[in-house]
C-alpha cells in the first residue's frame, strides 16, 4: 500500500446517504457521522478503486441505467476535525460537531469538498479510508432570506407583521 495518496478534491460534488448527526440506522452505528460522494464516471471510479479507495456500486434503478459508484466518507471530530462551511448568499458559517447535523436536511445546491485519505494495512489486506477534510455546502435560500439577512431579534422582540 502506498502512503503517498493525494487528497481527493471534488467540485460540484453529489452526496448521498447523509448522516452528519451520527444517528443510528439500519446501516449505521450510533455516533458514526458519514455520507457518500457519488462518482459518476466509470473510468474515474475504476482508477480510484485501483489506487485503493473503497469504491462501492450504487444499486441501479433499472438495467438500462449506467452504473454509478460512491465512496463512503467518514466525518470525525477527534484527531483531525474537518472544516465544514454552510454558505448562503450573505454568510459563510463554520459548522462544529453539534451544528453539522443541520446539513442532513438542508436543501444543498452545491458542494465543493476535499477528502483526506488514510492508508491502512491489516492482516495482509490494505485500502484507503476516506475522511472529510474540508467542505463548502451552499444552501438554497427561500424568498425571504435577503429580507432578513443580518437581522437579529431578541426572543421577546420578534416582529409580528
N, C-alpha and C positions, 0 to 999 in steps of 0.2 A: 504494500500500500504506500503510495506516495503521500508525503506530508506537505507538498508544495501546491496544493489545490487552491485556486483562486476563489474569492468571493463570487457569488452569482449576483449580478446586477440586472434587475428586470424593470423596465419602464412599461407603463400601461399594463401591469400585471392583472390577471384574473385570479381571484382567490375563491376557494370553496371550503366547505366544512368548517366554517368559522367557530372557534371556541376559545376566544380570548379570555373569557371568565374562568375557564377551567372547570366547568360544571361536569358532573358525572353523567355519562350517557351509555348506551349500549356498546359504543365503540371507544369510550374514553374513561380513564380513571379520574376520579375527582382530584382536582388540583393541576392536571396536565393542561396547559394552555397551548393551543396549536391551531393550525389551519393548513390547507393545501394550496399550493400555487400551481396553476394549470400550465402545462407545456403542450401547446397545440401542434407544434412542428414535430413530426415523427422522427426526422433525422436528428434534430436537436435532442429529443428525448433519448434516442439511442446513444448519442455521443455522451450525454451526461451519465447514462447508465454504465457505459463502458469505463468511464473515469472512476466510478464507484458510488455515485449518488444513488439513493433509494428512489427509483422512479417506478410509480405504480400505474397500471392502466385504469382508466375510468370505464365503468360499465357503459356499453353502447345502448342507446335508446332503441335503435333498430339496426339490422345487419348492414344496411347501406350507409350508415353513418361512419365517417372516417374515425379511426381510433385516436383517442386523446389520452394524455397522461397527466399525472400530477406528482409533485414532490411534497411529502408531509414536512411541515416546518414547525419546530418547537419554539415556544416563546417562554424564555426563562429569565427571571429577575434576580438570580442569585449571583453567580460569578461575573458574568458579562451582561448586564441588563441592556436591553435594546433601547434605541432612541426611536420612539414612535410618536409621530405628529399627526394630529387631526387638523386638517386645513379647511378653512372656509374662505370666502372672498375677502374678509376683513381681518382674519386672525389665524395664527398658527399656534396650536396648543400642544405642549409636550404631555403625553399621557404617562401615567405611572401604573404600578401594578394594580391599583384599585380602580383607576378610571379607564383602563384599556378595554374593559368589558363593554364599554359603550359602542365599540366597533362591531360587536356581534349583531346588532340590529340596525346599524346605521345604513342609510342609503348612500353608498360609496360610488362616486362617478369615476374615480381614477386612483390607482395605487402605483407608486414607484417604491421599490424596495431593494435592500441588499441582504443577501443570505450568507451567513458565515458557515463554512464547512468545519466539521470536527471529524478528523480521520480516526477510525478505531480499528483495532485488531484484537480478536478474542478467539482462542481455540482454533486457530488456523483459518478463521473467517475474518473478512475485513469489509469495510464500507465507509460511507460518509454520511454523517447525521447532519441535517440542516437546522441551523438556529437563526432566528431573526436577529439581524444586526441593526438595520435602520428601515423605517417605513414612513412614507408620507401618504396619508389617506385623505383624499379630497371628498368632502361631504356635500351631497346635494342639499341645497338650501331651499326653503319654502319662499312664498311670495312676500312674507313679512320680514325676512332676515335683514334686509337693508334698513327697514324702518326702525328696527330695534337694536341694530348693531351698536355696540358701545354703551348701551343703556344698562344701568344697574339700578335696580329698585330695591329698597329695603322691603322685607316681607310684608310689613304693615302699610306700605305705600305703593302697592301695585296699582297702576292706574286702571280705573273702570271706565269703559267707553260707552 
